[in-house]
Amino acid sequence: MSHNSFGHLFRVTTWGESHGPAIGCVVDGCPPRLALTEADIQPFLDRRRPGQSKFVTQRQEPDQVRILSGTFEGLTTGTPIALLIENQDQRSRDYGEIKDRFRPGHADLTYELKYGIRDYRGGGRSSARETAMRVAAGAVARRVLEGVRIRGAMVQMGPDRIDRAAWDWAAVEENAFFCPDRAAARRWEAMLTEARKSGSSLGAVIELVAEGAPPGLGAPVYGKLDADLAAALMSINAVKGVEIGEGFAAAALTGEANADEMRMGADGRVRFGDNHAGGILGGISTGQPIIARFAVKPTSSILTPRRSVDRFGQEVEVLTKGRHDPCVGIRAVPVGEAMLAITLADHLLRHRAQNPDAPAEARLPRN
């Protein structure tokens, strides 16, 4: 029974563990004749790569990707694309003290109860190390999504939210937090420095935006785009909540405020007055920007002792040594972008298969 694959027509299967020799993935269903080389994938991996600032894990992994199959002379062939990244900076000795102890907030206990065996070195398969392959697969998905722009930003760290009036996409690449508000980024630097020095951690909220996605992606009733997107984002390590558009805030709105009114443009395209729905109605994309947010819990690997139990039923105290992200939400930004890209690529191929003549934009026929 395999649960390591995601998608239907554009299908991604990942494999590997945090301290194994390598991690990898297979992307199946990618259309042929798309330009693809390692150079198209590497920039996205570099954005997620560890060790780039004092605010992320100091594990030094170059994360150089290799394409093993599925391309010829720089083009996809339509056959499975195999991608590989070698692990080069494992320090398994850091985990020797917790090999028989279950770290609170981690998957140690559940893996033990489910399988009766677990790889305690960095969490094994449950480690966020696996997300590097999601980012690599997301780069392939972006080649399928011609004309669709996918971006992500951290909009909250701990209890501190950005000022949306100060949002500037250019700022996202200027700081270590993928933060669109320069003033918030300065505050977060002080907050996370304090948390890191005390051996603690902070959570975060990430916002994703996809612009240029055509209408019609998603299907009733169990193939809804927002349902699949929620599942994709919830599958990311440490994610504990997902919302589309206004999300939970919609519960505080009236029906009048929440309804996205529509008008006809002179060019025959439907114009929306707002986008409370986040670009998805009835599980089907409207052609508006698709907007999603996900909440990331504080990193569970902390130096503060926490009460727990061990494999022998004894009560113990656990503190986690090693190299860890004081805010795992930082590197979750490119991972979230990748999962959004994979979901949209899969739904785009499904949509084309069922409805190849569908319009590429929200345009109605004239009488």
GIHULIN-V434796 format. One record per residue. N is the residue number from 0. RES is the residue in one small letter. PHI is phi in whole degrees, 0 to 359 (* if undefined). OMEGA is omega in whole degrees, 0 to 359 (none if undefined). NEAR is the number of other C-alpha atoms within 10 Angstrom. Layout:
{{N RES PHI OMEGA NEAR} {N RES PHI OMEGA NEAR}}
This chain:
{{0 m * 185 3} {1 s 252 175 5} {2 h 231 182 7} {3 n 249 181 10} {4 s 237 180 14} {5 f 222 178 20} {6 g 102 182 19} {7 h 247 178 14} {8 l 278 171 17} {9 f 258 192 22} {10 r 242 182 20} {11 v 242 174 26} {12 t 240 179 19} {13 t 252 178 22} {14 w 211 176 15} {15 g 111 181 22} {16 e 235 184 21} {17 s 303 185 22} {18 h 247 173 22} {19 g 281 182 16} {20 p 291 183 12} {21 a 197 170 14} {22 i 234 183 24} {23 g 196 176 23} {24 c 207 173 24} {25 v 237 176 22} {26 v 255 182 26} {27 d 247 179 19} {28 g 97 178 18} {29 c 291 180 25} {30 p 299 179 16} {31 p 280 172 14} {32 r 66 172 14} {33 l 262 179 16} {34 a 295 181 16} {35 l 203 172 19} {36 t 224 176 18} {37 e 302 181 15} {38 a 293 176 11} {39 d 281 184 15} {40 i 263 190 23} {41 q 301 181 17} {42 p 301 179 14} {43 f 287 176 20} {44 l 294 180 24} {45 d 296 179 16} {46 r 289 180 16} {47 r 267 191 20} {48 r 304 179 21} {49 p 287 173 22} {50 g 79 185 16} {51 q 272 176 16} {52 s 206 179 11} {53 k 287 184 15} {54 f 264 177 22} {55 v 231 179 23} {56 t 305 181 19} {57 q 270 173 16} {58 r 301 185 18} {59 q 261 178 15} {60 e 239 178 16} {61 p 292 179 16} {62 d 52 176 21} {63 q 280 184 16} {64 v 271 174 21} {65 r 238 173 18} {66 i 267 183 17} {67 l 263 182 12} {68 s 198 173 15} {69 g 91 176 21} {70 t 226 176 21} {71 f 210 180 12} {72 e 54 174 10} {73 g 83 180 13} {74 l 235 174 14} {75 t 291 184 21} {76 t 256 184 18} {77 g 91 177 15} {78 t 262 184 15} {79 p 304 178 20} {80 i 262 179 21} {81 a 260 181 20} {82 l 239 185 22} {83 l 224 171 21} {84 i 230 179 21} {85 e 276 173 17} {86 n 278 186 20} {87 q 233 186 15} {88 d 228 177 12} {89 q 283 173 16} {90 r 231 186 13} {91 s 296 180 14} {92 r 299 180 11} {93 d 298 187 14} {94 y 252 182 16} {95 g 300 184 12} {96 e 287 183 13} {97 i 247 183 17} {98 k 296 178 15} {99 d 251 183 15} {100 r 245 181 23} {101 f 262 181 22} {102 r 285 177 24} {103 p 300 179 20} {104 g 86 180 13} {105 h 259 179 16} {106 a 270 184 18} {107 d 305 184 22} {108 l 295 184 18} {109 t 292 176 12} {110 y 297 179 17} {111 e 296 181 14} {112 l 291 182 11} {113 k 281 189 9} {114 y 255 185 8} {115 g 76 179 9} {116 i 203 177 10} {117 r 210 174 20} {118 d 270 184 17} {119 y 282 184 24} {120 r 285 178 21} {121 g 70 180 23} {122 g 93 178 20} {123 g 59 183 19} {124 r 290 181 21} {125 s 279 182 21} {126 s 290 175 19} {127 a 293 175 19} {128 r 304 180 21} {129 e 300 185 21} {130 t 291 176 24} {131 a 301 181 26} {132 m 286 173 27} {133 r 296 179 26} {134 v 295 178 28} {135 a 297 179 28} {136 a 294 177 28} {137 g 297 177 28} {138 a 295 176 24} {139 v 293 180 25} {140 a 300 180 25} {141 r 296 177 22} {142 r 291 177 19} {143 v 286 188 23} {144 l 269 180 20} {145 e 300 179 11} {146 g 89 178 12} {147 v 257 180 18} {148 r 254 182 14} {149 i 243 180 22} {150 r 222 178 20} {151 g 222 179 26} {152 a 207 172 27} {153 m 275 184 27} {154 v 249 178 24} {155 q 203 170 22} {156 m 235 187 27} {157 g 56 179 17} {158 p 271 189 9} {159 d 267 180 14} {160 r 263 175 15} {161 i 287 169 18} {162 d 269 184 14} {163 r 295 176 10} {164 a 291 181 7} {165 a 262 184 13} {166 w 300 177 16} {167 d 217 181 12} {168 w 300 180 15} {169 a 297 182 13} {170 a 291 184 17} {171 v 302 182 20} {172 e 270 183 13} {173 e 261 183 13} {174 n 227 185 16} {175 a 282 188 17} {176 f 249 186 27} {177 f 54 186 26} {178 c 262 181 30} {179 p 276 181 25} {180 d 240 185 24} {181 r 299 180 20} {182 a 294 178 12} {183 a 297 179 19} {184 a 300 178 24} {185 r 293 178 13} {186 r 295 183 12} {187 w 295 178 20} {188 e 300 179 16} {189 a 292 180 11} {190 m 299 185 16} {191 l 285 175 20} {192 t 300 178 16} {193 e 296 179 13} {194 a 297 181 17} {195 r 296 181 21} {196 k 294 180 11} {197 s 274 180 12} {198 g 80 181 16} {199 s 256 182 20} {200 s 206 181 25} {201 l 228 175 21} {202 g 268 184 20} {203 a 199 172 23} {204 v 237 181 25} {205 i 247 176 25} {206 e 247 180 22} {207 l 242 179 22} {208 v 225 174 20} {209 a 243 180 21} {210 e 252 178 16} {211 g 94 176 18} {212 a 290 183 25} {213 p 288 172 21} {214 p 289 174 21} {215 g 99 179 24} {216 l 284 184 25} {217 g 105 184 26} {218 a 209 175 17} {219 p 282 352 10} {220 v 255 185 9} {221 y 254 176 10} {222 g 241 183 14} {223 k 297 181 20} {224 l 298 182 24} {225 d 291 177 27} {226 a 293 179 14} {227 d 292 178 21} {228 l 294 178 21} {229 a 299 178 21} {230 a 296 180 15} {231 a 297 182 19} {232 l 286 178 25} {233 m 294 180 19} {234 s 283 179 13} {235 i 287 180 20} {236 n 307 172 19} {237 a 74 179 21} {238 v 280 183 20} {239 k 238 179 13} {240 g 195 179 14} {241 v 223 172 21} {242 e 219 180 19} {243 i 247 180 23} {244 g 62 178 21} {245 e 292 178 18} {246 g 59 182 15} {247 f 296 179 11} {248 a 295 180 11} {249 a 296 180 15} {250 a 294 181 10} {251 a 267 181 10} {252 l 267 170 12} {253 t 276 177 9} {254 g 300 179 10} {255 e 294 182 8} {256 a 289 186 12} {257 n 280 183 17} {258 a 292 177 15} {259 d 272 183 15} {260 e 295 183 12} {261 m 236 175 11} {262 r 222 176 11} {263 m 264 174 12} {264 g 276 181 11} {265 a 297 181 8} {266 d 272 179 8} {267 g 88 179 13} {268 r 271 178 14} {269 v 282 178 17} {270 r 249 178 17} {271 f 257 178 16} {272 g 282 180 10} {273 d 204 182 15} {274 n 217 177 19} {275 h 297 183 18} {276 a 283 180 23} {277 g 69 175 23} {278 g 81 182 25} {279 i 222 177 25} {280 l 232 181 14} {281 g 62 181 14} {282 g 81 183 20} {283 i 237 183 19} {284 s 293 182 25} {285 t 262 188 23} {286 g 99 174 22} {287 q 283 173 23} {288 p 303 176 23} {289 i 271 186 24} {290 i 236 178 26} {291 a 220 176 26} {292 r 228 173 23} {293 f 220 182 25} {294 a 260 180 22} {295 v 247 182 25} {296 k 288 174 21} {297 p 299 178 22} {298 t 306 183 19} {299 s 282 179 21} {300 s 278 182 23} {301 i 228 182 25} {302 l 272 177 17} {303 t 285 181 12} {304 p 300 177 12} {305 r 235 179 13} {306 r 286 179 12} {307 s 201 176 16} {308 v 227 177 17} {309 d 246 184 17} {310 r 295 183 12} {311 f 258 177 8} {312 g 82 179 9} {313 q 266 174 9} {314 e 282 185 12} {315 v 220 169 13} {316 e 251 183 15} {317 v 232 164 22} {318 l 231 188 19} {319 t 256 175 20} {320 k 273 180 16} {321 g 107 185 16} {322 r 248 187 17} {323 h 223 176 21} {324 d 283 175 25} {325 p 292 172 26} {326 c 217 184 27} {327 v 294 179 25} {328 g 296 182 31} {329 i 299 182 25} {330 r 282 175 24} {331 a 285 181 28} {332 v 299 178 24} {333 p 294 177 29} {334 v 291 177 28} {335 g 299 176 30} {336 e 303 182 26} {337 a 295 181 30} {338 m 292 174 27} {339 l 295 179 28} {340 a 297 180 29} {341 i 297 180 30} {342 t 297 181 26} {343 l 292 179 29} {344 a 298 179 28} {345 d 297 181 26} {346 h 290 177 25} {347 l 296 179 21} {348 l 293 177 21} {349 r 297 181 18} {350 h 297 180 18} {351 r 295 181 13} {352 a 293 183 11} {353 q 273 189 9} {354 n 219 187 11} {355 p 295 182 10} {356 d 261 182 9} {357 a 294 179 12} {358 p 294 181 12} {359 a 274 178 12} {360 e 212 184 16} {361 a 284 182 16} {362 r 240 179 16} {363 l 259 179 12} {364 p 291 177 6} {365 r 277 177 5} {366 n 286 none 3}}
